Amino acid sequence: MTYLIELKGFQAELCTSELLKTHGVHLKTLYHEKKILFCGPCKDGSALFLFSTTSQQEVLNLLNQDPFIIYSIYQFDRIKEMRLATLENQFLLNK
């Protein structure tokens, strides 16, 4: 299943170089496990993630292991399950 996650409330003053490093390690691990498809900050202070996991609970568990969530650099805002439209599945036009 694919989930789009939005985090909000970036707290730059709480973001140390050590937290940034451990956050990066966490993201690399998720990427190598094929759990995260993309992620990144937005200009408005929010951040987006696209997860590929077996359940919404798994996404929440993974987010709760992220140093940026643990140390309140971001706060969880919302999660949406989505159907990923790609060239390989003809952008869901034939389903």
Secondary structure by P-SEA (a helix, b strand, c coil): cbbbbbbcccccccccaaaaaaaaaaaaaaaaaccccccccccccbbbbbbbcccaaaaaaaaaaccccccccccccbbbbbbcccccccccccc
